[in-house]
Structure formats: structure tokens, C-alpha cells
Amino acid sequence: MPKVIREIGVLSLGKVAGIIYACIGVIVGVIVALVSVLGGFAGLAHEGGAAAGFIAMFLGAGAVFILPIFYGVLGSLIGMLVAVIYNVAARLVGGIEITID
């Protein structure tokens, strides 16, 4: 017998989305950090690019800490917005039917 999801908890979805997007932020932050460190080493190897090389390495390392927070907060806010929109739409058309065994 199909069950119907009529409402989604706004804060509940916000918390889950925030954690998921923070994990994505860690992955993106690591990639940005690796690219920045490689670019920093390239700048250090080039004449006159030592200052830019050091800055690139520090900004890249900071991405590992900043991006998860940024992605997590934005993901949480977007998740809450999606829950509110879903709740309004579900009132209008009846929600999503799922079958649970």
C-alpha cells in the first residue's frame, strides 16, 4: 500500500542537507588545496613569483577549512527552502507516493 509524504520537516532537511554539503565542501576544498599548492610550487620555481607562490599555497590550505563551512551553511539554507517549497506544493497536489515493503 503506497504511503504519501505530505510534509517534510524544514529544520530536519536543513540539518541533513547541511551535513551532506559540508562533506562535499571537504572534497572540493581538498581539490582546490591541491591545485593551489601545485600552482604555488610553480610560482616558487619561477623568478619573481615567490610571493605569489606562498600566497597561493596559504589560500589553498585555507580552502580545506573555509569551503566546508561555506558549503554547509548554504546547503542548510537551500535545504530548508526546498522543504518549505515542497510543503506548499504537497498541500496543493497531495505529496509524493512511496511504497514501503
N, CA, C and O atoms as CSV, one atom per row, in Angstrom:
chain,resi,resn,atom,element,x,y,z
A,1,MET,N,N,0.846,-1.180,0.000
A,1,MET,CA,C,0.000,0.000,0.000
A,1,MET,C,C,0.887,1.238,0.000
A,1,MET,O,O,1.759,1.368,0.859
A,2,PRO,N,N,0.682,2.144,-0.942
A,2,PRO,CA,C,1.545,3.331,-1.015
A,2,PRO,C,C,1.318,4.285,0.154
A,2,PRO,O,O,0.188,4.502,0.593
A,3,LYS,N,N,2.397,4.837,0.637
A,3,LYS,CA,C,2.370,5.878,1.667
A,3,LYS,C,C,2.618,7.217,0.976
A,3,LYS,O,O,3.217,7.265,-0.099
A,4,VAL,N,N,2.161,8.290,1.590
A,4,VAL,CA,C,2.307,9.612,0.978
A,4,VAL,C,C,3.113,10.515,1.919
A,4,VAL,O,O,2.799,10.641,3.103
A,5,ILE,N,N,4.142,11.129,1.373
A,5,ILE,CA,C,4.907,12.126,2.133
A,5,ILE,C,C,4.179,13.454,1.956
A,5,ILE,O,O,4.234,14.070,0.891
A,6,ARG,N,N,3.507,13.878,3.002
A,6,ARG,CA,C,2.707,15.097,2.920
A,6,ARG,C,C,3.467,16.326,3.400
A,6,ARG,O,O,3.145,17.449,3.012
A,7,GLU,N,N,4.467,16.118,4.238
A,7,GLU,CA,C,5.207,17.262,4.781
A,7,GLU,C,C,6.617,16.826,5.144
A,7,GLU,O,O,6.838,15.699,5.588
A,8,ILE,N,N,7.558,17.726,4.950
A,8,ILE,CA,C,8.954,17.489,5.308
A,8,ILE,C,C,9.326,18.506,6.379
A,8,ILE,O,O,9.034,19.694,6.238
A,9,GLY,N,N,9.962,18.049,7.439
A,9,GLY,CA,C,10.418,18.956,8.486
A,9,GLY,C,C,11.485,19.895,7.938
A,9,GLY,O,O,12.500,19.450,7.402
A,10,VAL,N,N,11.250,21.184,8.076
A,10,VAL,CA,C,12.156,22.182,7.497
A,10,VAL,C,C,13.532,22.099,8.150
A,10,VAL,O,O,14.540,22.032,7.447
A,11,LEU,N,N,13.591,22.104,9.468
A,11,LEU,CA,C,14.895,22.047,10.143
A,11,LEU,C,C,15.563,20.686,9.961
A,11,LEU,O,O,16.787,20.593,9.882
A,12,SER,N,N,14.752,19.638,9.897
A,12,SER,CA,C,15.301,18.303,9.693
A,12,SER,C,C,16.030,18.213,8.359
A,12,SER,O,O,17.166,17.742,8.301
A,13,LEU,N,N,15.382,18.661,7.291
A,13,LEU,CA,C,16.028,18.647,5.978
A,13,LEU,C,C,17.215,19.604,5.951
A,13,LEU,O,O,18.229,19.319,5.313
A,14,GLY,N,N,17.094,20.740,6.642
A,14,GLY,CA,C,18.206,21.687,6.695
A,14,GLY,C,C,19.447,21.085,7.324
A,14,GLY,O,O,20.556,21.302,6.834
A,15,LYS,N,N,19.275,20.321,8.418
A,15,LYS,CA,C,20.419,19.685,9.075
A,15,LYS,C,C,21.065,18.631,8.190
A,15,LYS,O,O,22.288,18.582,8.060
A,16,VAL,N,N,20.243,17.795,7.589
A,16,VAL,CA,C,20.782,16.727,6.735
A,16,VAL,C,C,21.481,17.315,5.512
A,16,VAL,O,O,22.583,16.892,5.164
A,17,ALA,N,N,20.844,18.289,4.861
A,17,ALA,CA,C,21.452,18.919,3.687
A,17,ALA,C,C,22.751,19.628,4.069
A,17,ALA,O,O,23.723,19.591,3.314
A,18,GLY,N,N,22.769,20.270,5.236
A,18,GLY,CA,C,23.988,20.946,5.682
A,18,GLY,C,C,25.152,19.989,5.842
A,18,GLY,O,O,26.273,20.303,5.444
A,19,ILE,N,N,24.899,18.826,6.419
A,19,ILE,CA,C,25.962,17.831,6.600
A,19,ILE,C,C,26.427,17.285,5.254
A,19,ILE,O,O,27.625,17.137,5.017
A,20,ILE,N,N,25.477,16.989,4.379
A,20,ILE,CA,C,25.844,16.461,3.055
A,20,ILE,C,C,26.697,17.476,2.296
A,20,ILE,O,O,27.733,17.124,1.732
A,21,TYR,N,N,26.262,18.729,2.284
A,21,TYR,CA,C,27.005,19.744,1.540
A,21,TYR,C,C,28.335,20.085,2.204
A,21,TYR,O,O,29.282,20.460,1.513
A,22,ALA,N,N,28.429,19.966,3.524
A,22,ALA,CA,C,29.722,20.173,4.185
A,22,ALA,C,C,30.709,19.087,3.759
A,22,ALA,O,O,31.893,19.366,3.568
A,23,CYS,N,N,30.230,17.853,3.610
A,23,CYS,CA,C,31.102,16.766,3.118
A,23,CYS,C,C,31.562,17.041,1.694
A,23,CYS,O,O,32.721,16.804,1.352
A,24,ILE,N,N,30.652,17.540,0.865
A,24,ILE,CA,C,31.031,17.923,-0.500
A,24,ILE,C,C,32.052,19.054,-0.448
A,24,ILE,O,O,32.989,19.078,-1.246
A,25,GLY,N,N,31.880,19.991,0.486
A,25,GLY,CA,C,32.823,21.093,0.650
A,25,GLY,C,C,34.217,20.616,1.025
A,25,GLY,O,O,35.208,21.208,0.598
A,26,VAL,N,N,34.307,19.547,1.823
A,26,VAL,CA,C,35.620,18.985,2.167
A,26,VAL,C,C,36.302,18.454,0.909
A,26,VAL,O,O,37.490,18.690,0.692
A,27,ILE,N,N,35.546,17.740,0.089
A,27,ILE,CA,C,36.114,17.175,-1.144
A,27,ILE,C,C,36.577,18.297,-2.072
A,27,ILE,O,O,37.691,18.252,-2.593
A,28,VAL,N,N,35.731,19.297,-2.279
A,28,VAL,CA,C,36.091,20.421,-3.147
A,28,VAL,C,C,37.271,21.194,-2.550
A,28,VAL,O,O,38.167,21.624,-3.277
A,29,GLY,N,N,37.267,21.368,-1.231
A,29,GLY,CA,C,38.367,22.073,-0.569
A,29,GLY,C,C,39.697,21.369,-0.749
A,29,GLY,O,O,40.718,22.023,-0.962
A,30,VAL,N,N,39.704,20.058,-0.667
A,30,VAL,CA,C,40.943,19.291,-0.869
A,30,VAL,C,C,41.436,19.450,-2.304
A,30,VAL,O,O,42.633,19.610,-2.544
A,31,ILE,N,N,40.511,19.405,-3.249
A,31,ILE,CA,C,40.906,19.571,-4.659
A,31,ILE,C,C,41.475,20.967,-4.887
A,31,ILE,O,O,42.510,21.113,-5.538
A,32,VAL,N,N,40.804,22.004,-4.354
A,32,VAL,CA,C,41.291,23.385,-4.502
A,32,VAL,C,C,42.653,23.530,-3.832
A,32,VAL,O,O,43.542,24.194,-4.365
A,33,ALA,N,N,42.818,22.909,-2.661
A,33,ALA,CA,C,44.100,22.997,-1.955
A,33,ALA,C,C,45.216,22.351,-2.766
A,33,ALA,O,O,46.309,22.908,-2.866
A,34,LEU,N,N,44.955,21.193,-3.342
A,34,LEU,CA,C,45.985,20.524,-4.144
A,34,LEU,C,C,46.376,21.349,-5.362
A,34,LEU,O,O,47.559,21.485,-5.676
A,35,VAL,N,N,45.378,21.898,-6.044
A,35,VAL,CA,C,45.666,22.723,-7.226
A,35,VAL,C,C,46.438,23.977,-6.817
A,35,VAL,O,O,47.373,24.383,-7.506
A,36,SER,N,N,46.049,24.590,-5.699
A,36,SER,CA,C,46.735,25.801,-5.244
A,36,SER,C,C,48.166,25.524,-4.816
A,36,SER,O,O,49.067,26.317,-5.087
A,37,VAL,N,N,48.369,24.410,-4.155
A,37,VAL,CA,C,49.734,24.062,-3.735
A,37,VAL,C,C,50.605,23.789,-4.954
A,37,VAL,O,O,51.757,24.221,-5.007
A,38,LEU,N,N,50.061,23.076,-5.931
A,38,LEU,CA,C,50.837,22.833,-7.152
A,38,LEU,C,C,51.126,24.148,-7.876
A,38,LEU,O,O,52.231,24.353,-8.378
A,39,GLY,N,N,50.137,25.031,-7.928
A,39,GLY,CA,C,50.363,26.345,-8.530
A,39,GLY,C,C,51.356,27.168,-7.729
A,39,GLY,O,O,52.147,27.922,-8.295
A,40,GLY,N,N,51.315,27.023,-6.411
A,40,GLY,CA,C,52.273,27.733,-5.564
A,40,GLY,C,C,53.690,27.265,-5.804
A,40,GLY,O,O,54.613,28.076,-5.870
A,41,PHE,N,N,53.867,25.965,-5.933
A,41,PHE,CA,C,55.200,25.448,-6.233
A,41,PHE,C,C,55.684,25.921,-7.595
A,41,PHE,O,O,56.868,26.205,-7.778
A,42,ALA,N,N,54.759,26.005,-8.554
A,42,ALA,CA,C,55.137,26.517,-9.867
A,42,ALA,C,C,55.552,27.981,-9.759
A,42,ALA,O,O,56.496,28.409,-10.422
A,43,GLY,N,N,54.853,28.748,-8.930
A,43,GLY,CA,C,55.213,30.152,-8.723
A,43,GLY,C,C,56.553,30.294,-8.017
A,43,GLY,O,O,57.325,31.204,-8.317
A,44,LEU,N,N,56.827,29.394,-7.080
A,44,LEU,CA,C,58.115,29.441,-6.381
A,44,LEU,C,C,59.265,29.115,-7.329
A,44,LEU,O,O,60.361,29.656,-7.186
A,45,ALA,N,N,59.022,28.244,-8.283
A,45,ALA,CA,C,60.071,27.851,-9.222
A,45,ALA,C,C,60.359,28.941,-10.245
A,45,ALA,O,O,61.435,28.970,-10.841
A,46,HIS,N,N,59.410,29.826,-10.445
A,46,HIS,CA,C,59.556,30.883,-11.441
A,46,HIS,C,C,60.177,32.118,-10.790
A,46,HIS,O,O,59.868,32.431,-9.640
A,47,GLU,N,N,61.040,32.812,-11.506
A,47,GLU,CA,C,61.669,34.020,-10.959
A,47,GLU,C,C,60.629,35.099,-10.705
A,47,GLU,O,O,59.779,35.361,-11.556
A,48,GLY,N,N,60.695,35.716,-9.548
A,48,GLY,CA,C,59.797,36.810,-9.220
A,48,GLY,C,C,58.414,36.370,-8.790
A,48,GLY,O,O,57.570,37.215,-8.492
A,49,GLY,N,N,58.160,35.091,-8.750
A,49,GLY,CA,C,56.834,34.602,-8.375
A,49,GLY,C,C,56.783,34.000,-6.991
A,49,GLY,O,O,55.810,33.332,-6.644
A,50,ALA,N,N,57.821,34.225,-6.187
A,50,ALA,CA,C,57.876,33.601,-4.868
A,50,ALA,C,C,56.744,34.068,-3.971
A,50,ALA,O,O,56.129,33.257,-3.278
A,51,ALA,N,N,56.459,35.370,-3.974
A,51,ALA,CA,C,55.390,35.892,-3.110
A,51,ALA,C,C,54.040,35.322,-3.536
A,51,ALA,O,O,53.245,34.920,-2.686
A,52,ALA,N,N,53.777,35.282,-4.820
A,52,ALA,CA,C,52.522,34.720,-5.316
A,52,ALA,C,C,52.439,33.231,-4.998
A,52,ALA,O,O,51.358,32.719,-4.705
A,53,GLY,N,N,53.554,32.545,-5.053
A,53,GLY,CA,C,53.575,31.122,-4.743
A,53,GLY,C,C,53.199,30.848,-3.308
A,53,GLY,O,O,52.424,29.931,-3.034
A,54,PHE,N,N,53.743,31.641,-2.370
A,54,PHE,CA,C,53.411,31.465,-0.958
A,54,PHE,C,C,51.944,31.796,-0.700
A,54,PHE,O,O,51.280,31.092,0.060
A,55,ILE,N,N,51.435,32.847,-1.316
A,55,ILE,CA,C,50.032,33.244,-1.129
A,55,ILE,C,C,49.107,32.147,-1.655
A,55,ILE,O,O,48.112,31.810,-1.013
A,56,ALA,N,N,49.431,31.599,-2.806
A,56,ALA,CA,C,48.596,30.540,-3.389
A,56,ALA,C,C,48.558,29.317,-2.486
A,56,ALA,O,O,47.508,28.693,-2.336
A,57,MET,N,N,49.683,28.969,-1.885
A,57,MET,CA,C,49.714,27.803,-1.004
A,57,MET,C,C,48.874,28.039,0.255
A,57,MET,O,O,48.161,27.139,0.699
A,58,PHE,N,N,48.952,29.245,0.834
A,58,PHE,CA,C,48.166,29.521,2.044
A,58,PHE,C,C,46.677,29.596,1.739
A,58,PHE,O,O,45.865,29.111,2.527
A,59,LEU,N,N,46.302,30.190,0.616
A,59,LEU,CA,C,44.892,30.251,0.244
A,59,LEU,C,C,44.351,28.853,-0.045
A,59,LEU,O,O,43.213,28.543,0.307
A,60,GLY,N,N,45.144,28.027,-0.669
A,60,GLY,CA,C,44.720,26.662,-0.940
A,60,GLY,C,C,44.510,25.862,0.329
A,60,GLY,O,O,43.541,25.111,0.443
A,61,ALA,N,N,45.418,26.019,1.287
A,61,ALA,CA,C,45.259,25.315,2.563
A,61,ALA,C,C,44.035,25.829,3.310
A,61,ALA,O,O,43.364,25.057,3.995
A,62,GLY,N,N,43.739,27.100,3.190
A,62,GLY,CA,C,42.557,27.666,3.834
A,62,GLY,C,C,41.262,27.155,3.240
A,62,GLY,O,O,40.237,27.130,3.922
A,63,ALA,N,N,41.288,26.745,1.978
A,63,ALA,CA,C,40.081,26.241,1.321
A,63,ALA,C,C,39.558,24.977,2.001
A,63,ALA,O,O,38.353,24.726,1.996
A,64,VAL,N,N,40.450,24.183,2.584
A,64,VAL,CA,C,40.039,22.960,3.269
A,64,VAL,C,C,39.177,23.297,4.490
A,64,VAL,O,O,38.325,22.499,4.881
A,65,PHE,N,N,39.389,24.461,5.089
A,65,PHE,CA,C,38.618,24.855,6.263
A,65,PHE,C,C,37.423,25.738,5.912
A,65,PHE,O,O,36.361,25.619,6.523
A,66,ILE,N,N,37.591,26.617,4.939
A,66,ILE,CA,C,36.540,27.585,4.593
A,66,ILE,C,C,35.424,26.956,3.766
A,66,ILE,O,O,34.251,27.182,4.060
A,67,LEU,N,N,35.753,26.183,2.754
A,67,LEU,CA,C,34.733,25.637,1.849
A,67,LEU,C,C,33.725,24.714,2.537
A,67,LEU,O,O,32.536,24.809,2.230
A,68,PRO,N,N,34.134,23.824,3.455
A,68,PRO,CA,C,33.110,23.009,4.119
A,68,PRO,C,C,32.114,23.845,4.924
A,68,PRO,O,O,30.924,23.532,4.955
A,69,ILE,N,N,32.592,24.896,5.567
A,69,ILE,CA,C,31.690,25.767,6.326
A,69,ILE,C,C,30.752,26.493,5.368
A,69,ILE,O,O,29.542,26.540,5.591
A,70,PHE,N,N,31.312,27.056,4.306
A,70,PHE,CA,C,30.522,27.786,3.319
A,70,PHE,C,C,29.485,26.869,2.662
A,70,PHE,O,O,28.308,27.220,2.583
A,71,TYR,N,N,29.919,25.698,2.194
A,71,TYR,CA,C,29.002,24.754,1.553
A,71,TYR,C,C,27.948,24.268,2.552
A,71,TYR,O,O,26.776,24.141,2.198
A,72,GLY,N,N,28.351,23.999,3.784
A,72,GLY,CA,C,27.416,23.501,4.793
A,72,GLY,C,C,26.324,24.504,5.117
A,72,GLY,O,O,25.151,24.140,5.202
A,73,VAL,N,N,26.700,25.773,5.299
A,73,VAL,CA,C,25.708,26.809,5.610
A,73,VAL,C,C,24.766,27.017,4.427
A,73,VAL,O,O,23.548,27.049,4.596
A,74,LEU,N,N,25.332,27.157,3.235
A,74,LEU,CA,C,24.474,27.344,2.061
A,74,LEU,C,C,23.598,26.118,1.797
A,74,LEU,O,O,22.425,26.264,1.450
A,75,GLY,N,N,24.144,24.928,1.954
A,75,GLY,CA,C,23.358,23.714,1.761
A,75,GLY,C,C,22.213,23.616,2.744
A,75,GLY,O,O,21.118,23.181,2.389
A,76,SER,N,N,22.461,24.018,3.977
A,76,SER,CA,C,21.415,24.014,5.000
A,76,SER,C,C,20.300,24.993,4.647
A,76,SER,O,O,19.120,24.655,4.740
A,77,LEU,N,N,20.672,26.200,4.244
A,77,LEU,CA,C,19.669,27.205,3.874
A,77,LEU,C,C,18.860,26.769,2.653
A,77,LEU,O,O,17.639,26.921,2.625
A,78,ILE,N,N,19.539,26.232,1.653
A,78,ILE,CA,C,18.848,25.767,0.450
A,78,ILE,C,C,17.950,24.573,0.784
A,78,ILE,O,O,16.839,24.473,0.262
A,79,GLY,N,N,18.416,23.676,1.640
A,79,GLY,CA,C,17.596,22.539,2.055
A,79,GLY,C,C,16.325,22.980,2.757
A,79,GLY,O,O,15.253,22.423,2.518
A,80,MET,N,N,16.440,23.988,3.629
A,80,MET,CA,C,15.248,24.499,4.308
A,80,MET,C,C,14.288,25.150,3.321
A,80,MET,O,O,13.073,24.994,3.442
A,81,LEU,N,N,14.819,25.870,2.355
A,81,LEU,CA,C,13.984,26.497,1.336
A,81,LEU,C,C,13.254,25.432,0.502
A,81,LEU,O,O,12.071,25.578,0.193
A,82,VAL,N,N,13.970,24.371,0.145
A,82,VAL,CA,C,13.366,23.285,-0.623
A,82,VAL,C,C,12.249,22.618,0.192
A,82,VAL,O,O,11.207,22.270,-0.363
A,83,ALA,N,N,12.456,22.437,1.496
A,83,ALA,CA,C,11.420,21.833,2.339
A,83,ALA,C,C,10.169,22.701,2.392
A,83,ALA,O,O,9.052,22.189,2.326
A,84,VAL,N,N,10.354,24.006,2.511
A,84,VAL,CA,C,9.205,24.911,2.539
A,84,VAL,C,C,8.451,24.846,1.207
A,84,VAL,O,O,7.223,24.762,1.188
A,85,ILE,N,N,9.186,24.884,0.107
A,85,ILE,CA,C,8.549,24.821,-1.216
A,85,ILE,C,C,7.832,23.484,-1.398
A,85,ILE,O,O,6.723,23.446,-1.932
A,86,TYR,N,N,8.455,22.389,-0.960
A,86,TYR,CA,C,7.808,21.081,-1.065
A,86,TYR,C,C,6.518,21.044,-0.253
A,86,TYR,O,O,5.497,20.551,-0.733
A,87,ASN,N,N,6.557,21.560,0.966
A,87,ASN,CA,C,5.371,21.538,1.816
A,87,ASN,C,C,4.212,22.296,1.178
A,87,ASN,O,O,3.066,21.853,1.254
A,88,VAL,N,N,4.496,23.421,0.557
A,88,VAL,CA,C,3.446,24.188,-0.127
A,88,VAL,C,C,2.926,23.389,-1.320
A,88,VAL,O,O,1.715,23.286,-1.515
A,89,ALA,N,N,3.831,22.825,-2.117
A,89,ALA,CA,C,3.424,22.058,-3.291
A,89,ALA,C,C,2.647,20.804,-2.886
A,89,ALA,O,O,1.683,20.434,-3.556
A,90,ALA,N,N,3.057,20.149,-1.797
A,90,ALA,CA,C,2.374,18.932,-1.358
A,90,ALA,C,C,0.957,19.241,-0.898
A,90,ALA,O,O,0.062,18.414,-1.070
A,91,ARG,N,N,0.736,20.414,-0.320
A,91,ARG,CA,C,-0.623,20.798,0.066
A,91,ARG,C,C,-1.503,20.992,-1.170
A,91,ARG,O,O,-2.705,20.726,-1.139
A,92,LEU,N,N,-0.893,21.456,-2.244
A,92,LEU,CA,C,-1.664,21.724,-3.460
A,92,LEU,C,C,-1.978,20.454,-4.251
A,92,LEU,O,O,-3.087,20.307,-4.766
A,93,VAL,N,N,-1.007,19.529,-4.355
A,93,VAL,CA,C,-1.187,18.376,-5.227
A,93,VAL,C,C,-1.195,17.035,-4.483
A,93,VAL,O,O,-1.443,16.001,-5.104
A,94,GLY,N,N,-0.935,17.026,-3.203
A,94,GLY,CA,C,-1.074,15.791,-2.439
A,94,GLY,C,C,0.194,15.069,-2.045
A,94,GLY,O,O,0.082,14.045,-1.373
A,95,GLY,N,N,1.367,15.497,-2.393
A,95,GLY,CA,C,2.602,14.872,-1.947
A,95,GLY,C,C,3.105,13.779,-2.862
A,95,GLY,O,O,2.556,13.542,-3.938
A,96,ILE,N,N,4.156,13.117,-2.419
A,96,ILE,CA,C,4.815,12.054,-3.186
A,96,ILE,C,C,4.383,10.710,-2.617
A,96,ILE,O,O,4.429,10.501,-1.405
A,97,GLU,N,N,3.968,9.810,-3.479
A,97,GLU,CA,C,3.597,8.469,-3.052
A,97,GLU,C,C,4.833,7.566,-3.094
A,97,GLU,O,O,5.579,7.565,-4.073
A,98,ILE,N,N,5.039,6.798,-2.016
A,98,ILE,CA,C,6.123,5.811,-1.977
A,98,ILE,C,C,5.540,4.497,-1.497
A,98,ILE,O,O,4.531,4.475,-0.792
A,99,THR,N,N,6.172,3.413,-1.877
A,99,THR,CA,C,5.763,2.085,-1.415
A,99,THR,C,C,6.874,1.523,-0.540
A,99,THR,O,O,8.032,1.447,-0.949
A,100,ILE,N,N,6.494,1.129,0.674
A,100,ILE,CA,C,7.463,0.587,1.613
A,100,ILE,C,C,7.126,-0.883,1.855
A,100,ILE,O,O,5.989,-1.212,2.192
A,101,ASP,N,N,8.109,-1.767,1.685
A,101,ASP,CA,C,7.873,-3.197,1.908
A,101,ASP,C,C,8.165,-3.565,3.343
A,101,ASP,O,O,8.024,-4.728,3.723
